[in-house]
Amino acid sequence: MKGAGFFKRVFSLIYDTLAVIGIMLSLSLLLVLINGGSTEENNLASLIQFLIIALSGPTFYTYFWLANNGQTLGMQAWKIQLISEKKDLSIKVCLSRCFISVISLLILGMGYFLILFHKENKSLSDLLTDTQIIDLNKT
């Protein structure tokens, strides 16, 4: 199976990022409404806001990868799919991919730029989790 190219993966990531931002803003608005619109320091509200920010992305990706046959909304639009090379996708594999992807971005995107040079178009998260994002138009 042919690995999805760099640009399809990046455009899919941008699409999904917009969806995740929408989810984070909606949950944050709900938190403000529940908190009575108060801007005073509230430790519980601050903790909940941190959890919204930290967990929205991994929850979004894990949910879609497991419940939607390895495809997020952006992946559906760009006709790419996450597959596991050795076993079925699991929560552990999905969360590991999310963590490694964050690390890849923090090191100036080097984990993603690997796609441009790898013969099978694999990123760092693909290599470390035995997964691959394939191009459904080329299978």
N, CA, C and O atoms as CSV, one atom per row, in Angstrom:
chain,resi,resn,atom,element,x,y,z
A,1,MET,N,N,0.837,-1.181,0.000
A,1,MET,CA,C,0.000,0.000,0.000
A,1,MET,C,C,0.882,1.245,0.000
A,1,MET,O,O,1.923,1.290,0.656
A,2,LYS,N,N,0.454,2.226,-0.732
A,2,LYS,CA,C,1.222,3.452,-0.890
A,2,LYS,C,C,0.952,4.398,0.277
A,2,LYS,O,O,-0.200,4.705,0.584
A,3,GLY,N,N,2.020,4.856,0.922
A,3,GLY,CA,C,1.896,5.813,2.006
A,3,GLY,C,C,1.434,7.164,1.492
A,3,GLY,O,O,1.814,7.588,0.400
A,4,ALA,N,N,0.614,7.836,2.282
A,4,ALA,CA,C,0.121,9.162,1.904
A,4,ALA,C,C,1.275,10.151,1.911
A,4,ALA,O,O,2.175,10.063,2.746
A,5,GLY,N,N,1.244,11.079,0.989
A,5,GLY,CA,C,2.298,12.066,0.859
A,5,GLY,C,C,2.241,13.148,1.930
A,5,GLY,O,O,1.271,13.268,2.679
A,6,PHE,N,N,3.296,13.915,1.973
A,6,PHE,CA,C,3.468,14.965,2.973
A,6,PHE,C,C,2.326,15.979,2.935
A,6,PHE,O,O,1.743,16.282,3.976
A,7,PHE,N,N,1.998,16.506,1.763
A,7,PHE,CA,C,1.019,17.580,1.680
A,7,PHE,C,C,-0.389,17.121,2.007
A,7,PHE,O,O,-1.140,17.861,2.643
A,8,LYS,N,N,-0.768,15.923,1.590
A,8,LYS,CA,C,-2.088,15.398,1.958
A,8,LYS,C,C,-2.195,15.278,3.476
A,8,LYS,O,O,-3.233,15.595,4.058
A,9,ARG,N,N,-1.133,14.824,4.105
A,9,ARG,CA,C,-1.149,14.652,5.552
A,9,ARG,C,C,-1.195,15.995,6.273
A,9,ARG,O,O,-1.904,16.142,7.269
A,10,VAL,N,N,-0.445,16.972,5.776
A,10,VAL,CA,C,-0.442,18.293,6.410
A,10,VAL,C,C,-1.800,18.974,6.246
A,10,VAL,O,O,-2.309,19.562,7.200
A,11,PHE,N,N,-2.398,18.904,5.045
A,11,PHE,CA,C,-3.694,19.528,4.834
A,11,PHE,C,C,-4.779,18.847,5.666
A,11,PHE,O,O,-5.691,19.508,6.163
A,12,SER,N,N,-4.681,17.547,5.816
A,12,SER,CA,C,-5.601,16.820,6.680
A,12,SER,C,C,-5.436,17.269,8.134
A,12,SER,O,O,-6.419,17.443,8.854
A,13,LEU,N,N,-4.199,17.451,8.549
A,13,LEU,CA,C,-3.911,17.905,9.915
A,13,LEU,C,C,-4.485,19.303,10.154
A,13,LEU,O,O,-5.023,19.575,11.227
A,14,ILE,N,N,-4.375,20.180,9.171
A,14,ILE,CA,C,-4.939,21.533,9.302
A,14,ILE,C,C,-6.460,21.449,9.436
A,14,ILE,O,O,-7.046,22.120,10.285
A,15,TYR,N,N,-7.085,20.644,8.618
A,15,TYR,CA,C,-8.538,20.448,8.666
A,15,TYR,C,C,-8.952,19.962,10.058
A,15,TYR,O,O,-9.877,20.502,10.666
A,16,ASP,N,N,-8.260,18.943,10.548
A,16,ASP,CA,C,-8.600,18.393,11.865
A,16,ASP,C,C,-8.305,19.385,12.985
A,16,ASP,O,O,-9.032,19.427,13.978
A,17,THR,N,N,-7.257,20.175,12.840
A,17,THR,CA,C,-6.925,21.175,13.856
A,17,THR,C,C,-8.058,22.183,13.998
A,17,THR,O,O,-8.379,22.599,15.111
A,18,LEU,N,N,-8.659,22.575,12.894
A,18,LEU,CA,C,-9.798,23.501,12.958
A,18,LEU,C,C,-10.961,22.867,13.718
A,18,LEU,O,O,-11.630,23.543,14.499
A,19,ALA,N,N,-11.202,21.595,13.499
A,19,ALA,CA,C,-12.266,20.895,14.230
A,19,ALA,C,C,-11.950,20.822,15.722
A,19,ALA,O,O,-12.833,21.038,16.552
A,20,VAL,N,N,-10.707,20.523,16.066
A,20,VAL,CA,C,-10.311,20.430,17.475
A,20,VAL,C,C,-10.429,21.798,18.151
A,20,VAL,O,O,-10.884,21.889,19.292
A,21,ILE,N,N,-10.024,22.855,17.456
A,21,ILE,CA,C,-10.148,24.207,18.018
A,21,ILE,C,C,-11.622,24.531,18.272
A,21,ILE,O,O,-11.962,25.122,19.297
A,22,GLY,N,N,-12.489,24.146,17.344
A,22,GLY,CA,C,-13.925,24.354,17.543
A,22,GLY,C,C,-14.439,23.627,18.775
A,22,GLY,O,O,-15.240,24.173,19.535
A,23,ILE,N,N,-13.984,22.405,18.972
A,23,ILE,CA,C,-14.387,21.630,20.154
A,23,ILE,C,C,-13.869,22.307,21.423
A,23,ILE,O,O,-14.608,22.451,22.397
A,24,MET,N,N,-12.602,22.721,21.412
A,24,MET,CA,C,-12.025,23.378,22.592
A,24,MET,C,C,-12.768,24.673,22.921
A,24,MET,O,O,-13.050,24.940,24.089
A,25,LEU,N,N,-13.087,25.475,21.913
A,25,LEU,CA,C,-13.803,26.730,22.155
A,25,LEU,C,C,-15.211,26.471,22.682
A,25,LEU,O,O,-15.676,27.185,23.571
A,26,SER,N,N,-15.889,25.468,22.153
A,26,SER,CA,C,-17.233,25.132,22.624
A,26,SER,C,C,-17.211,24.677,24.079
A,26,SER,O,O,-18.034,25.114,24.884
A,27,LEU,N,N,-16.278,23.807,24.411
A,27,LEU,CA,C,-16.172,23.334,25.793
A,27,LEU,C,C,-15.758,24.465,26.738
A,27,LEU,O,O,-16.229,24.529,27.874
A,28,SER,N,N,-14.888,25.348,26.275
A,28,SER,CA,C,-14.461,26.487,27.092
A,28,SER,C,C,-15.626,27.440,27.338
A,28,SER,O,O,-15.781,27.957,28.445
A,29,LEU,N,N,-16.447,27.675,26.315
A,29,LEU,CA,C,-17.627,28.520,26.480
A,29,LEU,C,C,-18.584,27.902,27.485
A,29,LEU,O,O,-19.139,28.600,28.334
A,30,LEU,N,N,-18.776,26.598,27.387
A,30,LEU,CA,C,-19.631,25.895,28.349
A,30,LEU,C,C,-19.083,26.058,29.767
A,30,LEU,O,O,-19.847,26.265,30.709
A,31,LEU,N,N,-17.783,25.965,29.914
A,31,LEU,CA,C,-17.151,26.142,31.228
A,31,LEU,C,C,-17.383,27.555,31.752
A,31,LEU,O,O,-17.679,27.729,32.934
A,32,VAL,N,N,-17.255,28.553,30.908
A,32,VAL,CA,C,-17.489,29.951,31.318
A,32,VAL,C,C,-18.940,30.125,31.751
A,32,VAL,O,O,-19.215,30.779,32.757
A,33,LEU,N,N,-19.867,29.545,31.000
A,33,LEU,CA,C,-21.282,29.662,31.358
A,33,LEU,C,C,-21.585,28.971,32.684
A,33,LEU,O,O,-22.337,29.491,33.508
A,34,ILE,N,N,-20.996,27.801,32.878
A,34,ILE,CA,C,-21.189,27.074,34.139
A,34,ILE,C,C,-20.576,27.842,35.301
A,34,ILE,O,O,-21.107,27.832,36.411
A,35,ASN,N,N,-19.457,28.506,35.041
A,35,ASN,CA,C,-18.753,29.278,36.071
A,35,ASN,C,C,-19.404,30.641,36.298
A,35,ASN,O,O,-18.901,31.441,37.087
A,36,GLY,N,N,-20.505,30.911,35.623
A,36,GLY,CA,C,-21.210,32.168,35.804
A,36,GLY,C,C,-20.522,33.347,35.133
A,36,GLY,O,O,-20.781,34.495,35.497
A,37,GLY,N,N,-19.660,33.094,34.172
A,37,GLY,CA,C,-18.970,34.173,33.472
A,37,GLY,C,C,-17.932,34.877,34.321
A,37,GLY,O,O,-17.420,35.930,33.940
A,38,SER,N,N,-17.625,34.309,35.457
A,38,SER,CA,C,-16.674,34.929,36.384
A,38,SER,C,C,-15.247,34.813,35.861
A,38,SER,O,O,-14.840,33.761,35.368
A,39,THR,N,N,-14.498,35.894,35.973
A,39,THR,CA,C,-13.092,35.871,35.561
A,39,THR,C,C,-12.158,35.749,36.758
A,39,THR,O,O,-10.937,35.744,36.603
A,40,GLU,N,N,-12.742,35.649,37.962
A,40,GLU,CA,C,-11.886,35.512,39.135
A,40,GLU,C,C,-11.173,34.163,39.129
A,40,GLU,O,O,-11.629,33.208,38.501
A,41,GLU,N,N,-10.069,34.103,39.824
A,41,GLU,CA,C,-9.256,32.880,39.876
A,41,GLU,C,C,-10.034,31.761,40.554
A,41,GLU,O,O,-10.467,31.896,41.698
A,42,ASN,N,N,-10.203,30.678,39.851
A,42,ASN,CA,C,-10.910,29.519,40.364
A,42,ASN,C,C,-10.061,28.299,40.023
A,42,ASN,O,O,-9.901,27.965,38.849
A,43,ASN,N,N,-9.525,27.642,41.024
A,43,ASN,CA,C,-8.617,26.526,40.779
A,43,ASN,C,C,-9.280,25.377,40.028
A,43,ASN,O,O,-8.660,24.774,39.151
A,44,LEU,N,N,-10.524,25.069,40.358
A,44,LEU,CA,C,-11.212,23.975,39.677
A,44,LEU,C,C,-11.457,24.331,38.214
A,44,LEU,O,O,-11.217,23.512,37.327
A,45,ALA,N,N,-11.929,25.540,37.960
A,45,ALA,CA,C,-12.173,25.965,36.580
A,45,ALA,C,C,-10.862,25.999,35.789
A,45,ALA,O,O,-10.847,25.641,34.612
A,46,SER,N,N,-9.788,26.415,36.405
A,46,SER,CA,C,-8.484,26.441,35.728
A,46,SER,C,C,-8.023,25.027,35.387
A,46,SER,O,O,-7.485,24.790,34.305
A,47,LEU,N,N,-8.233,24.097,36.303
A,47,LEU,CA,C,-7.873,22.706,36.051
A,47,LEU,C,C,-8.710,22.128,34.901
A,47,LEU,O,O,-8.185,21.455,34.014
A,48,ILE,N,N,-10.008,22.404,34.934
A,48,ILE,CA,C,-10.875,21.907,33.867
A,48,ILE,C,C,-10.466,22.511,32.529
A,48,ILE,O,O,-10.446,21.807,31.519
A,49,GLN,N,N,-10.140,23.805,32.502
A,49,GLN,CA,C,-9.713,24.449,31.259
A,49,GLN,C,C,-8.423,23.816,30.742
A,49,GLN,O,O,-8.284,23.590,29.540
A,50,PHE,N,N,-7.488,23.532,31.631
A,50,PHE,CA,C,-6.249,22.861,31.233
A,50,PHE,C,C,-6.548,21.493,30.619
A,50,PHE,O,O,-5.971,21.128,29.595
A,51,LEU,N,N,-7.447,20.744,31.245
A,51,LEU,CA,C,-7.805,19.417,30.736
A,51,LEU,C,C,-8.485,19.507,29.370
A,51,LEU,O,O,-8.258,18.668,28.498
A,52,ILE,N,N,-9.322,20.533,29.193
A,52,ILE,CA,C,-9.957,20.733,27.883
A,52,ILE,C,C,-8.890,20.933,26.815
A,52,ILE,O,O,-8.949,20.323,25.748
A,53,ILE,N,N,-7.920,21.785,27.106
A,53,ILE,CA,C,-6.867,22.081,26.134
A,53,ILE,C,C,-5.986,20.857,25.890
A,53,ILE,O,O,-5.654,20.550,24.745
A,54,ALA,N,N,-5.610,20.163,26.953
A,54,ALA,CA,C,-4.660,19.050,26.829
A,54,ALA,C,C,-5.280,17.789,26.237
A,54,ALA,O,O,-4.587,17.013,25.578
A,55,LEU,N,N,-6.569,17.574,26.459
A,55,LEU,CA,C,-7.167,16.290,26.073
A,55,LEU,C,C,-8.063,16.341,24.840
A,55,LEU,O,O,-8.444,15.292,24.319
A,56,SER,N,N,-8.406,17.528,24.362
A,56,SER,CA,C,-9.299,17.617,23.202
A,56,SER,C,C,-8.697,16.961,21.968
A,56,SER,O,O,-9.372,16.183,21.293
A,57,GLY,N,N,-7.454,17.257,21.668
A,57,GLY,CA,C,-6.804,16.687,20.484
A,57,GLY,C,C,-6.680,15.174,20.546
A,57,GLY,O,O,-7.166,14.478,19.655
A,58,PRO,N,N,-6.030,14.652,21.592
A,58,PRO,CA,C,-5.893,13.191,21.668
A,58,PRO,C,C,-7.243,12.456,21.693
A,58,PRO,O,O,-7.372,11.376,21.117
A,59,THR,N,N,-8.235,13.037,22.352
A,59,THR,CA,C,-9.555,12.404,22.397
A,59,THR,C,C,-10.192,12.393,21.007
A,59,THR,O,O,-10.753,11.383,20.581
A,60,PHE,N,N,-10.102,13.519,20.308
A,60,PHE,CA,C,-10.635,13.631,18.951
A,60,PHE,C,C,-10.013,12.584,18.040
A,60,PHE,O,O,-10.725,11.817,17.391
A,61,TYR,N,N,-8.680,12.552,17.990
A,61,TYR,CA,C,-7.994,11.622,17.094
A,61,TYR,C,C,-8.256,10.169,17.463
A,61,TYR,O,O,-8.553,9.352,16.591
A,62,THR,N,N,-8.149,9.844,18.737
A,62,THR,CA,C,-8.362,8.466,19.177
A,62,THR,C,C,-9.778,8.010,18.858
A,62,THR,O,O,-9.984,6.906,18.355
A,63,TYR,N,N,-10.744,8.858,19.150
A,63,TYR,CA,C,-12.136,8.498,18.863
A,63,TYR,C,C,-12.320,8.196,17.376
A,63,TYR,O,O,-12.833,7.138,17.012
A,64,PHE,N,N,-11.904,9.118,16.531
A,64,PHE,CA,C,-12.129,8.921,15.098
A,64,PHE,C,C,-11.333,7.747,14.543
A,64,PHE,O,O,-11.850,6.992,13.720
A,65,TRP,N,N,-10.097,7.581,14.972
A,65,TRP,CA,C,-9.311,6.464,14.459
A,65,TRP,C,C,-9.930,5.121,14.829
A,65,TRP,O,O,-9.929,4.190,14.024
A,66,LEU,N,N,-10.462,5.020,16.052
A,66,LEU,CA,C,-11.036,3.744,16.494
A,66,LEU,C,C,-12.465,3.536,15.995
A,66,LEU,O,O,-12.832,2.424,15.616
A,67,ALA,N,N,-13.271,4.593,15.993
A,67,ALA,CA,C,-14.689,4.454,15.658
A,67,ALA,C,C,-14.976,4.633,14.170
A,67,ALA,O,O,-16.057,4.278,13.701
A,68,ASN,N,N,-14.025,5.177,13.432
A,68,ASN,CA,C,-14.298,5.524,12.038
A,68,ASN,C,C,-13.280,4.899,11.088
A,68,ASN,O,O,-12.859,5.526,10.116
A,69,ASN,N,N,-12.895,3.679,11.374
A,69,ASN,CA,C,-12.033,2.916,10.476
A,69,ASN,C,C,-10.728,3.629,10.131
A,69,ASN,O,O,-10.297,3.621,8.978
A,70,GLY,N,N,-10.097,4.251,11.141
A,70,GLY,CA,C,-8.793,4.867,10.941
A,70,GLY,C,C,-8.815,6.204,10.230
A,70,GLY,O,O,-7.795,6.629,9.688
A,71,GLN,N,N,-9.959,6.877,10.221
A,71,GLN,CA,C,-10.050,8.155,9.526
A,71,GLN,C,C,-10.685,9.229,10.403
A,71,GLN,O,O,-11.740,9.018,11.002
A,72,THR,N,N,-10.021,10.391,10.469
A,72,THR,CA,C,-10.610,11.575,11.079
A,72,THR,C,C,-11.390,12.308,9.998
A,72,THR,O,O,-11.447,11.854,8.855
A,73,LEU,N,N,-11.984,13.429,10.349
A,73,LEU,CA,C,-12.726,14.224,9.362
A,73,LEU,C,C,-11.808,14.694,8.231
A,73,LEU,O,O,-12.160,14.601,7.055
A,74,GLY,N,N,-10.638,15.196,8.598
A,74,GLY,CA,C,-9.684,15.659,7.594
A,74,GLY,C,C,-9.160,14.522,6.735
A,74,GLY,O,O,-8.939,14.695,5.536
A,75,MET,N,N,-8.963,13.377,7.337
A,75,MET,CA,C,-8.475,12.222,6.587
A,75,MET,C,C,-9.538,11.743,5.590
A,75,MET,O,O,-9.198,11.288,4.498
A,76,GLN,N,N,-10.810,11.843,5.955
A,76,GLN,CA,C,-11.874,11.492,5.024
A,76,GLN,C,C,-11.868,12.446,3.839
A,76,GLN,O,O,-12.002,12.026,2.690
A,77,ALA,N,N,-11.712,13.738,4.128
A,77,ALA,CA,C,-11.723,14.739,3.062
A,77,ALA,C,C,-10.553,14.540,2.091
A,77,ALA,O,O,-10.705,14.744,0.886
A,78,TRP,N,N,-9.401,14.147,2.607
A,78,TRP,CA,C,-8.199,13.982,1.775
A,78,TRP,C,C,-7.986,12.535,1.352
A,78,TRP,O,O,-6.973,12.215,0.730
A,79,LYS,N,N,-8.929,11.660,1.683
A,79,LYS,CA,C,-8.900,10.257,1.268
A,79,LYS,C,C,-7.615,9.533,1.683
A,79,LYS,O,O,-6.944,8.884,0.880
A,80,ILE,N,N,-7.307,9.677,2.976
A,80,ILE,CA,C,-6.190,8.945,3.568
A,80,ILE,C,C,-6.706,8.200,4.794
A,80,ILE,O,O,-7.761,8.533,5.334
A,81,GLN,N,N,-5.958,7.192,5.228
A,81,GLN,CA,C,-6.420,6.346,6.320
A,81,GLN,C,C,-5.244,5.834,7.130
A,81,GLN,O,O,-4.190,5.505,6.585
A,82,LEU,N,N,-5.440,5.773,8.446
A,82,LEU,CA,C,-4.449,5.199,9.352
A,82,LEU,C,C,-4.687,3.701,9.455
A,82,LEU,O,O,-5.801,3.257,9.731
A,83,ILE,N,N,-3.628,2.923,9.231
A,83,ILE,CA,C,-3.714,1.475,9.412
A,83,ILE,C,C,-2.575,1.030,10.322
A,83,ILE,O,O,-1.535,1.682,10.410
A,84,SER,N,N,-2.795,-0.078,10.985
A,84,SER,CA,C,-1.755,-0.680,11.803
A,84,SER,C,C,-1.133,-1.811,11.005
A,84,SER,O,O,-1.838,-2.583,10.356
A,85,GLU,N,N,0.174,-1.907,11.053
A,85,GLU,CA,C,0.865,-2.910,10.248
A,85,GLU,C,C,0.921,-4.281,10.921
A,85,GLU,O,O,1.106,-5.292,10.243
A,86,LYS,N,N,0.764,-4.327,12.230
A,86,LYS,CA,C,0.927,-5.601,12.932
A,86,LYS,C,C,-0.345,-6.102,13.599
A,86,LYS,O,O,-0.559,-7.312,13.675
A,87,LYS,N,N,-1.182,-5.217,14.077
A,87,LYS,CA,C,-2.397,-5.618,14.774
A,87,LYS,C,C,-3.427,-4.510,14.612
A,87,LYS,O,O,-3.141,-3.480,14.001
A,88,ASP,N,N,-4.613,-4.711,15.149
A,88,ASP,CA,C,-5.650,-3.686,15.064
A,88,ASP,C,C,-5.242,-2.452,15.859
A,88,ASP,O,O,-4.460,-2.533,16.807
A,89,LEU,N,N,-5.783,-1.316,15.456
A,89,LEU,CA,C,-5.542,-0.085,16.205
A,89,LEU,C,C,-6.116,-0.230,17.605
A,89,LEU,O,O,-7.183,-0.813,17.793
A,90,SER,N,N,-5.401,0.304,18.579
A,90,SER,CA,C,-5.854,0.255,19.965
A,90,SER,C,C,-5.744,1.652,20.560
A,90,SER,O,O,-5.131,2.544,19.973
A,91,ILE,N,N,-6.344,1.829,21.725
A,91,ILE,CA,C,-6.245,3.114,22.414
A,91,ILE,C,C,-4.787,3.445,22.690
A,91,ILE,O,O,-4.364,4.591,22.538
A,92,LYS,N,N,-4.023,2.444,23.094
A,92,LYS,CA,C,-2.605,2.665,23.398
A,92,LYS,C,C,-1.836,3.153,22.163
A,92,LYS,O,O,-1.047,4.094,22.257
A,93,VAL,N,N,-2.060,2.526,21.029
A,93,VAL,CA,C,-1.378,2.920,19.791
A,93,VAL,C,C,-1.792,4.336,19.392
A,93,VAL,O,O,-0.947,5.152,19.027
A,94,CYS,N,N,-3.083,4.624,19.460
A,94,CYS,CA,C,-3.584,5.947,19.070
A,94,CYS,C,C,-3.031,7.043,19.967
A,94,CYS,O,O,-2.599,8.086,19.475
A,95,LEU,N,N,-3.040,6.822,21.275
A,95,LEU,CA,C,-2.509,7.830,22.197
A,95,LEU,C,C,-0.994,7.974,22.045
A,95,LEU,O,O,-0.461,9.075,22.178
A,96,SER,N,N,-0.310,6.884,21.771
A,96,SER,CA,C,1.134,6.954,21.516
A,96,SER,C,C,1.423,7.799,20.286
A,96,SER,O,O,2.342,8.619,20.293
A,97,ARG,N,N,0.634,7.600,19.221
A,97,ARG,CA,C,0.787,8.422,18.010
A,97,ARG,C,C,0.593,9.896,18.320
A,97,ARG,O,O,1.342,10.740,17.830
A,98,CYS,N,N,-0.413,10.210,19.136
A,98,CYS,CA,C,-0.668,11.610,19.494
A,98,CYS,C,C,0.510,12.198,20.251
A,98,CYS,O,O,0.946,13.308,19.950
A,99,PHE,N,N,1.028,11.472,21.225
A,99,PHE,CA,C,2.159,11.956,22.026
A,99,PHE,C,C,3.391,12.155,21.145
A,99,PHE,O,O,4.060,13.185,21.235
A,100,ILE,N,N,3.686,11.189,20.306
A,100,ILE,CA,C,4.853,11.286,19.421
A,100,ILE,C,C,4.678,12.425,18.423
A,100,ILE,O,O,5.650,13.091,18.068
A,101,SER,N,N,3.450,12.652,17.968
A,101,SER,CA,C,3.193,13.755,17.039
A,101,SER,C,C,3.462,15.108,17.683
A,101,SER,O,O,3.983,16.014,17.032
A,102,VAL,N,N,3.114,15.249,18.947
A,102,VAL,CA,C,3.406,16.498,19.655
A,102,VAL,C,C,4.916,16.699,19.766
A,102,VAL,O,O,5.421,17.800,19.548
A,103,ILE,N,N,5.623,15.633,20.104
A,103,ILE,CA,C,7.087,15.710,20.178
A,103,ILE,C,C,7.652,16.075,18.809
A,103,ILE,O,O,8.568,16.892,18.712
A,104,SER,N,N,7.110,15.471,17.750
A,104,SER,CA,C,7.563,15.760,16.384
A,104,SER,C,C,7.404,17.237,16.046
A,104,SER,O,O,8.275,17.834,15.415
A,105,LEU,N,N,6.293,17.817,16.468
A,105,LEU,CA,C,6.075,19.244,16.213
A,105,LEU,C,C,7.024,20.109,17.036
A,105,LEU,O,O,7.523,21.126,16.555
A,106,LEU,N,N,7.266,19.702,18.269
A,106,LEU,CA,C,8.140,20.491,19.142
A,106,LEU,C,C,9.588,20.520,18.669
A,106,LEU,O,O,10.319,21.464,18.968
A,107,ILE,N,N,10.007,19.501,17.938
A,107,ILE,CA,C,11.374,19.510,17.402
A,107,ILE,C,C,11.357,20.055,15.966
A,107,ILE,O,O,11.970,19.509,15.049
A,108,LEU,N,N,10.621,21.162,15.830
A,108,LEU,CA,C,10.535,21.908,14.574
A,108,LEU,C,C,9.952,21.091,13.421
A,108,LEU,O,O,10.311,21.291,12.261
A,109,GLY,N,N,9.066,20.188,13.751
A,109,GLY,CA,C,8.393,19.400,12.728
A,109,GLY,C,C,9.237,18.328,12.081
A,109,GLY,O,O,8.841,17.760,11.063
A,110,MET,N,N,10.393,18.038,12.652
A,110,MET,CA,C,11.312,17.083,12.032
A,110,MET,C,C,10.689,15.692,11.877
A,110,MET,O,O,10.987,14.991,10.911
A,111,GLY,N,N,9.839,15.291,12.805
A,111,GLY,CA,C,9.189,13.990,12.689
A,111,GLY,C,C,8.275,13.907,11.487
A,111,GLY,O,O,8.069,12.828,10.932
A,112,TYR,N,N,7.722,15.050,11.076
A,112,TYR,CA,C,6.867,15.088,9.894
A,112,TYR,C,C,7.675,15.251,8.612
A,112,TYR,O,O,7.314,14.684,7.581
A,113,PHE,N,N,8.753,16.012,8.661
A,113,PHE,CA,C,9.582,16.191,7.473
A,113,PHE,C,C,10.250,14.889,7.043
A,113,PHE,O,O,10.703,14.759,5.905
A,114,LEU,N,N,10.306,13.926,7.964
A,114,LEU,CA,C,10.835,12.607,7.633
A,114,LEU,C,C,10.029,11.973,6.485
A,114,LEU,O,O,10.563,11.179,5.710
A,115,ILE,N,N,8.744,12.331,6.386
A,115,ILE,CA,C,7.885,11.806,5.317
A,115,ILE,C,C,8.494,12.105,3.947
A,115,ILE,O,O,8.418,11.282,3.035
A,116,LEU,N,N,9.088,13.267,3.814
A,116,LEU,CA,C,9.645,13.680,2.528
A,116,LEU,C,C,10.826,12.824,2.089
A,116,LEU,O,O,11.112,12.721,0.896
A,117,PHE,N,N,11.511,12.210,3.049
A,117,PHE,CA,C,12.727,11.465,2.748
A,117,PHE,C,C,12.589,9.958,2.885
A,117,PHE,O,O,13.418,9.211,2.366
A,118,HIS,N,N,11.559,9.506,3.573
A,118,HIS,CA,C,11.369,8.068,3.787
A,118,HIS,C,C,10.751,7.439,2.538
A,118,HIS,O,O,9.822,7.996,1.953
A,119,LYS,N,N,11.262,6.289,2.136
A,119,LYS,CA,C,10.800,5.656,0.885
A,119,LYS,C,C,9.333,5.243,0.936
A,119,LYS,O,O,8.689,5.136,-0.109
A,120,GLU,N,N,8.795,5.011,2.128
A,120,GLU,CA,C,7.382,4.627,2.265
A,120,GLU,C,C,6.531,5.776,2.808
A,120,GLU,O,O,5.404,5.554,3.250
A,121,ASN,N,N,7.058,6.997,2.776
A,121,ASN,CA,C,6.351,8.191,3.266
A,121,ASN,C,C,5.918,8.053,4.727
A,121,ASN,O,O,4.789,8.399,5.075
A,122,LYS,N,N,6.794,7.561,5.561
A,122,LYS,CA,C,6.457,7.387,6.972
A,122,LYS,C,C,7.016,8.530,7.811
A,122,LYS,O,O,8.104,9.046,7.556
A,123,SER,N,N,6.233,8.907,8.823
A,123,SER,CA,C,6.661,9.915,9.786
A,123,SER,C,C,7.258,9.201,11.003
A,123,SER,O,O,7.245,7.973,11.088
A,124,LEU,N,N,7.774,9.987,11.927
A,124,LEU,CA,C,8.335,9.419,13.160
A,124,LEU,C,C,7.276,8.630,13.922
A,124,LEU,O,O,7.558,7.546,14.433
A,125,SER,N,N,6.054,9.168,14.002
A,125,SER,CA,C,4.997,8.455,14.729
A,125,SER,C,C,4.599,7.157,14.019
A,125,SER,O,O,4.218,6.189,14.677
A,126,ASP,N,N,4.682,7.128,12.702
A,126,ASP,CA,C,4.419,5.875,11.971
A,126,ASP,C,C,5.450,4.821,12.343
A,126,ASP,O,O,5.111,3.679,12.651
A,127,LEU,N,N,6.713,5.224,12.308
A,127,LEU,CA,C,7.805,4.278,12.568
A,127,LEU,C,C,7.771,3.741,13.993
A,127,LEU,O,O,8.007,2.553,14.212
A,128,LEU,N,N,7.479,4.603,14.964
A,128,LEU,CA,C,7.533,4.187,16.367
A,128,LEU,C,C,6.294,3.411,16.824
A,128,LEU,O,O,6.339,2.727,17.847
A,129,THR,N,N,5.191,3.510,16.079
A,129,THR,CA,C,3.972,2.802,16.489
A,129,THR,C,C,3.557,1.701,15.517
A,129,THR,O,O,2.475,1.131,15.656
A,130,ASP,N,N,4.408,1.394,14.531
A,130,ASP,CA,C,4.100,0.360,13.531
A,130,ASP,C,C,2.753,0.614,12.849
A,130,ASP,O,O,1.941,-0.295,12.680
A,131,THR,N,N,2.546,1.854,12.469
A,131,THR,CA,C,1.345,2.232,11.740
A,131,THR,C,C,1.761,2.936,10.455
A,131,THR,O,O,2.940,3.217,10.238
A,132,GLN,N,N,0.779,3.215,9.610
A,132,GLN,CA,C,1.054,3.942,8.385
A,132,GLN,C,C,-0.213,4.663,7.958
A,132,GLN,O,O,-1.318,4.150,8.134
A,133,ILE,N,N,-0.051,5.838,7.405
A,133,ILE,CA,C,-1.170,6.544,6.812
A,133,ILE,C,C,-1.085,6.323,5.315
A,133,ILE,O,O,-0.122,6.727,4.663
A,134,ILE,N,N,-2.113,5.673,4.783
A,134,ILE,CA,C,-2.099,5.309,3.363
A,134,ILE,C,C,-2.997,6.234,2.545
A,134,ILE,O,O,-3.942,6.830,3.062
A,135,ASP,N,N,-2.684,6.334,1.286
A,135,ASP,CA,C,-3.473,7.109,0.337
A,135,ASP,C,C,-4.487,6.160,-0.284
A,135,ASP,O,O,-4.110,5.226,-0.991
A,136,LEU,N,N,-5.770,6.392,-0.025
A,136,LEU,CA,C,-6.802,5.481,-0.522
A,136,LEU,C,C,-6.980,5.563,-2.027
A,136,LEU,O,O,-7.541,4.649,-2.630
A,137,ASN,N,N,-6.516,6.634,-2.644
A,137,ASN,CA,C,-6.599,6.745,-4.105
A,137,ASN,C,C,-5.545,5.884,-4.799
A,137,ASN,O,O,-5.638,5.633,-6.000
A,138,LYS,N,N,-4.544,5.433,-4.044
A,138,LYS,CA,C,-3.437,4.686,-4.651
A,138,LYS,C,C,-3.342,3.252,-4.145
A,138,LYS,O,O,-2.286,2.630,-4.261
A,139,THR,N,N,-4.423,2.720,-3.587
A,139,THR,CA,C,-4.375,1.341,-3.085
A,139,THR,C,C,-4.912,0.371,-4.111
A,139,THR,O,O,-4.949,-0.834,-3.861
